[in-house]
Amino acid sequence: MWNIKDINSKKDYVTERIKHCTDSKEKERLELSLISYLALLDNSGTLRYTGFYNAMDKITQNKFSAKREQENAQLEQDLFFKEEAFLDDDYLQFLLNVCNNIAETPYVDFDESYISPFDTDYKNILETSYGFYTDLGDQEILEQAKKVLTDESSINLAKTSRRGMTDCSGLTFNDYTFGKSYINLTKKNNIFDYQVANHEVMHGVDFYMQNKVPSENYYGFHEVPTYTIDYLFIDYLESKGMDANEVQKLRMKKDNYLQELAKLTQTQIKGALIRNKKYNNPTIEDIREILHPQLIKQLLELQSGVISYGLYNQIKIDKQQGLENLKSFMKNILPKSQTPDFSFIGLDNQTIMELSKQIGTYSMTNEASIQETQGFTR
Ligand SMILES: [Zn+2]
């Protein structure tokens, strides 16, 4: 369990230091920490914090927390999006092409309700993740994963979650001042609990490999290490004898997620263009006009999904080389002043473009092999 007393005193310490801080870099780290502490306290699930605020929400119909969150929401927005990253017409066109390619791949049907419920247990979930990182066979990644998995104060098992995050079964918060990653898990009692926990641990690994602050690093690619590890973890679960049908649903969920995100992004762009009366043959300038941070974030997440799929394929072909590339990705700072270039991990834009057409074949290929070996029918 998180040490709430410790987090609270760190929060007070950082709040005080921010008041007197004149160095902008240091101030950024302090503010990032403050945002994390406040989120930690909101999501701690203890009566003193989450319980208290939830009770207050009921009384004041959310006004109490809305006021408290408004101030921090602005700070969070400023920290991540105030300094815009480089995005020229070529790169924007590339992102739109990746999005369209994914949206056009053969649709993988998936719904949360397809996943069968069963009673999961946190101890077993965390042990499975530990087993995965051990089995992965990379000492450096394992060392960082242990920092999360073997430190009880890094992990919170919550019954409730807040700040509009009730849909998230896992959250990670990073403390840039004291260099610590905190994860929050809210289990849903199905196979997905395993993937969520393992995914959040990887956010911690990524943070411990290299702290990446939003003023220096091109923001939007933070899911690359986690999505890569999701693919590997799904294979691991199957190799450990988890119900192959349930594992297959995790694969379908991954493809379906990217396809749905691509379609949603297309729809939102279309809608905004119609509202601007620019729907007929929109130019790249017309699209640029309707862009906002959330749309850019979605486009970058789609590119991240494809990069992850590329890394997963690299690891399947040559485990050591693939894992080296994954680590290079995590240790690297992507300059905000130029188009993000991933050729240093063997994934230049041409390769990413080709891979974006293959989203969806991932779960279908595996489904075919399950049918062969088990007579799986649906
Ligand atoms: Zn994530």
Residues whose N, C-alpha, C, O or C-beta is under 5 A from the ligand:
A	BS01	ZN	T226
